[in-house]
């Protein structure tokens, strides 16, 4: 990071305040709702995992892939694997 870049990042965080975390939470709740109505949660019932925990896991995976993928195609490929793995209990055609 160049000189001053950390200052810009810090100020950006201060200016945005709670806006970004608020919209991240709305997004995660929307993903969790989708998981709840998908039938997937029945497959995870015995594990005790919640839809929100699965949504948080996908989001953490996306953040990690965002920073480690050299390009969009690699990111999409990685997320495809993550989602296929999470949805595997729904069956081959899910």
DRENPA-3360 file (N, C-alpha, C; in nm, 2 decimals, always signed):
BEGIN
1 = XXXXXXXX = +0.08/-0.12/+0.00/+0.00/+0.00/+0.00/+0.09/+0.12/+0.00 ~ +0.06/+0.22/-0.08/+0.14/+0.34/-0.09/+0.11/+0.43/+0.02 ~ +0.20/+0.53/+0.03/+0.19/+0.63/+0.14/+0.05/+0.70/+0.13 ~ -0.01/+0.71/+0.24/-0.14/+0.78/+0.24/-0.26/+0.68/+0.21 ~ -0.23/+0.57/+0.16/-0.34/+0.47/+0.13/-0.41/+0.43/+0.25 ~ -0.34/+0.40/+0.36/-0.40/+0.36/+0.48/-0.48/+0.47/+0.54 ~ -0.44/+0.60/+0.52/-0.52/+0.71/+0.57/-0.66/+0.72/+0.49 ~ -0.65/+0.69/+0.36/-0.77/+0.69/+0.28/-0.87/+0.58/+0.33;
9 = XXXXXXXX = -0.81/+0.46/+0.35/-0.89/+0.35/+0.40/-0.96/+0.38/+0.54 ~ -0.88/+0.44/+0.62/-0.93/+0.48/+0.76/-1.04/+0.58/+0.75 ~ -1.02/+0.69/+0.67/-1.12/+0.79/+0.66/-1.24/+0.73/+0.59 ~ -1.23/+0.65/+0.49/-1.34/+0.59/+0.42/-1.43/+0.51/+0.52 ~ -1.36/+0.44/+0.61/-1.44/+0.36/+0.71/-1.51/+0.45/+0.80 ~ -1.45/+0.57/+0.84/-1.51/+0.66/+0.93/-1.63/+0.73/+0.86 ~ -1.62/+0.76/+0.73/-1.73/+0.83/+0.66/-1.84/+0.73/+0.64 ~ -1.81/+0.61/+0.60/-1.92/+0.51/+0.58/-1.99/+0.47/+0.71;
17 = XXXXXXXX = -1.92/+0.48/+0.82/-1.98/+0.45/+0.95/-2.05/+0.31/+0.94 ~ -2.17/+0.30/+0.99/-2.24/+0.17/+1.00/-2.31/+0.13/+0.87 ~ -2.30/+0.21/+0.77/-2.37/+0.18/+0.64/-2.33/+0.05/+0.58 ~ -2.20/+0.03/+0.57/-2.16/-0.10/+0.50/-2.19/-0.22/+0.59 ~ -2.16/-0.22/+0.72/-2.20/-0.34/+0.80/-2.36/-0.36/+0.79 ~ -2.43/-0.25/+0.79/-2.58/-0.26/+0.78/-2.62/-0.34/+0.66 ~ -2.57/-0.30/+0.54/-2.61/-0.36/+0.42/-2.55/-0.50/+0.40 ~ -2.43/-0.52/+0.46/-2.38/-0.66/+0.47/-2.47/-0.75/+0.55;
25 = XXXXXXXX = -2.52/-0.70/+0.66/-2.62/-0.78/+0.74/-2.75/-0.81/+0.66 ~ -2.80/-0.70/+0.59/-2.92/-0.72/+0.51/-2.90/-0.83/+0.41 ~ -2.78/-0.83/+0.34/-2.75/-0.93/+0.24/-2.74/-1.07/+0.30 ~ -2.68/-1.08/+0.42/-2.66/-1.21/+0.48/-2.80/-1.26/+0.53 ~ -2.89/-1.18/+0.57/-3.02/-1.22/+0.61/-3.10/-1.27/+0.49 ~ -3.08/-1.20/+0.38/-3.15/-1.24/+0.25/-3.10/-1.38/+0.21 ~ -2.97/-1.40/+0.22/-2.91/-1.54/+0.19/-2.97/-1.64/+0.28 ~ -2.97/-1.61/+0.41/-3.02/-1.70/+0.51/-3.17/-1.74/+0.48;
33 = XXXXXXXX = -3.25/-1.64/+0.45/-3.39/-1.66/+0.41/-3.40/-1.76/+0.29 ~ -3.31/-1.73/+0.20/-3.31/-1.82/+0.08/-3.28/-1.96/+0.12 ~ -3.18/-1.98/+0.20/-3.14/-2.11/+0.25/-3.26/-2.18/+0.32 ~ -3.33/-2.10/+0.40/-3.44/-2.16/+0.48/-3.55/-2.21/+0.39 ~ -3.58/-2.14/+0.28/-3.69/-2.18/+0.20/-3.65/-2.28/+0.09 ~ -3.52/-2.31/+0.08/-3.47/-2.40/-0.02/-3.48/-2.54/+0.01 ~ -3.51/-2.58/+0.13/-3.51/-2.72/+0.17/-3.38/-2.77/+0.22 ~ -3.28/-2.69/+0.20/-3.14/-2.73/+0.24/-3.13/-2.74/+0.39;
41 = XXXXXXXX = -3.20/-2.66/+0.47/-3.19/-2.66/+0.61/-3.23/-2.80/+0.67 ~ -3.33/-2.86/+0.61/-3.37/-3.00/+0.65/-3.25/-3.09/+0.65 ~ -3.17/-3.08/+0.55/-3.05/-3.17/+0.54/-2.95/-3.14/+0.65 ~ -2.94/-3.01/+0.70/-2.85/-2.97/+0.80/-2.90/-2.98/+0.94 ~ -3.03/-3.02/+0.96/-3.10/-3.01/+1.09/-3.02/-3.09/+1.19 ~ -2.97/-3.20/+1.16/-2.90/-3.29/+1.26/-2.77/-3.22/+1.30 ~ -2.71/-3.13/+1.23/-2.59/-3.07/+1.26/-2.60/-2.96/+1.36 ~ -2.73/-2.90/+1.37/-2.75/-2.79/+1.46/-2.71/-2.66/+1.40;
49 = XXXXXXXX = -2.66/-2.66/+1.27/-2.63/-2.53/+1.21/-2.75/-2.46/+1.17 ~ -2.74/-2.32/+1.17/-2.85/-2.24/+1.13/-2.83/-2.19/+0.99 ~ -2.94/-2.14/+0.93/-2.93/-2.08/+0.80/-2.83/-1.96/+0.80 ~ -2.83/-1.88/+0.91/-2.74/-1.77/+0.92/-2.60/-1.81/+0.93 ~ -2.57/-1.92/+1.00/-2.44/-1.97/+1.01/-2.39/-2.02/+0.87 ~ -2.47/-2.08/+0.79/-2.43/-2.12/+0.66/-2.41/-2.00/+0.57 ~ -2.50/-1.90/+0.58/-2.48/-1.77/+0.51/-2.35/-1.71/+0.54 ~ -2.32/-1.70/+0.67/-2.19/-1.64/+0.72/-2.07/-1.72/+0.66;
57 = XXXXXXXX = -2.09/-1.85/+0.66/-1.98/-1.93/+0.60/-1.95/-1.90/+0.45 ~ -2.06/-1.89/+0.38/-2.05/-1.86/+0.24/-1.99/-1.72/+0.22 ~ -2.03/-1.63/+0.30/-1.97/-1.49/+0.29/-1.82/-1.49/+0.33 ~ -1.79/-1.56/+0.43/-1.64/-1.57/+0.47/-1.56/-1.63/+0.35 ~ -1.62/-1.73/+0.29/-1.56/-1.80/+0.18/-1.54/-1.70/+0.06 ~ -1.64/-1.62/+0.04/-1.64/-1.52/-0.07/-1.53/-1.42/-0.04 ~ -1.53/-1.37/+0.08/-1.42/-1.27/+0.11/-1.28/-1.33/+0.10 ~ -1.26/-1.45/+0.14/-1.13/-1.51/+0.12/-1.09/-1.53/-0.02;
65 = XXXXXXXX = -1.19/-1.58/-0.10/-1.16/-1.60/-0.24/-1.14/-1.46/-0.32 ~ -1.21/-1.36/-0.27/-1.20/-1.23/-0.33/-1.05/-1.18/-0.32 ~ -0.99/-1.20/-0.21/-0.86/-1.16/-0.19/-0.75/-1.25/-0.24 ~ -0.79/-1.38/-0.26/-0.69/-1.47/-0.31/-0.70/-1.51/-0.46 ~ -0.81/-1.47/-0.52/-0.83/-1.51/-0.66/-0.76/-1.41/-0.75 ~ -0.69/-1.46/-0.85/-0.62/-1.37/-0.94/-0.71/-1.29/-1.04 ~ -0.84/-1.35/-1.06/-0.93/-1.28/-1.15/-1.07/-1.33/-1.11 ~ -1.17/-1.27/-1.18/-1.31/-1.30/-1.16/-1.34/-1.44/-1.19;
73 = XXXXXXXX = -1.29/-1.50/-1.29/-1.31/-1.64/-1.33/-1.27/-1.73/-1.21 ~ -1.16/-1.71/-1.15/-1.11/-1.79/-1.04/-1.20/-1.78/-0.92 ~ -1.25/-1.65/-0.90/-1.34/-1.63/-0.79/-1.47/-1.71/-0.81 ~ -1.53/-1.70/-0.93/-1.65/-1.77/-0.96/-1.63/-1.92/-0.95 ~ -1.52/-1.97/-1.00/-1.50/-2.11/-0.99/-1.49/-2.16/-0.84 ~ -1.42/-2.08/-0.76/-1.41/-2.11/-0.62/-1.54/-2.11/-0.55 ~ -1.62/-2.01/-0.58/-1.76/-2.00/-0.52/-1.85/-2.11/-0.57 ~ -1.83/-2.15/-0.69/-1.91/-2.26/-0.74/-1.89/-2.38/-0.67;
81 = XXXXXXXX = -1.76/-2.41/-0.64/-1.72/-2.53/-0.56/-1.78/-2.52/-0.42 ~ -1.77/-2.40/-0.36/-1.82/-2.38/-0.22/-1.97/-2.41/-0.21 ~ -2.04/-2.35/-0.31/-2.19/-2.36/-0.31/-2.23/-2.50/-0.34 ~ -2.16/-2.57/-0.44/-2.19/-2.71/-0.47/-2.17/-2.80/-0.35 ~ -2.06/-2.77/-0.27/-2.04/-2.85/-0.15/-2.14/-2.83/-0.05 ~ -2.18/-2.70/-0.03/-2.29/-2.67/+0.07/-2.42/-2.73/+0.03 ~ -2.45/-2.73/-0.10/-2.58/-2.78/-0.14/-2.58/-2.93/-0.18 ~ -2.47/-3.00/-0.16/-2.46/-3.14/-0.19/-2.57/-3.23/-0.12;
89 = XXXXXX = -2.61/-3.20/+0.00/-2.72/-3.28/+0.06/-2.85/-3.27/-0.01 ~ -2.87/-3.18/-0.10/-2.99/-3.17/-0.18/-2.99/-3.27/-0.29 ~ -2.88/-3.33/-0.33/-2.87/-3.43/-0.43/-2.80/-3.38/-0.55 ~ -2.78/-3.47/-0.64/-2.70/-3.44/-0.76/-2.76/-3.33/-0.85 ~ -2.89/-3.33/-0.86/-2.96/-3.23/-0.95/-2.98/-3.10/-0.89 ~ -2.93/-3.07/-0.77/-2.96/-2.95/-0.70/-2.89/-2.83/-0.76;
% end
